[in-house]
């Protein structure tokens, strides 16, 4: 390889690397905005799930003070509420893992 060809190659590579750097810098704020948007969505979903969980806990407490006759009716409702809550949680988790897997990674691995 002649010196000129090497020089030409290095210039082209340098130009390509500069273009890539510019593209990366342009992408960073877009990715951060998406991460912030996703975090807000996660926070909202968690708040919804916590509200549903708290309502289910109240119903479970009420169940302790019911008669045997009322127990069967309330049990059906509680089981339905539990299934909906669990399904909602599982669906939200799957969606967020698919959208942004690194967002939900265990942070304890970062210090290792």
HUQUI-V600689 format. One record per run of one state. SS is the DSSP state (a for helix, b for strand, c for the rest). FROM is the first residue (numbers start at 1). LEN is the number of residues. If there is no record, write none. Layout:
SS_FROM_LEN + SS_FROM_LEN
//
This chain:
c_1_2 + a_3_62 + c_65_3 + a_68_32 + c_100_1 + a_101_4 + c_105_2 + a_107_5 + c_112_1
//
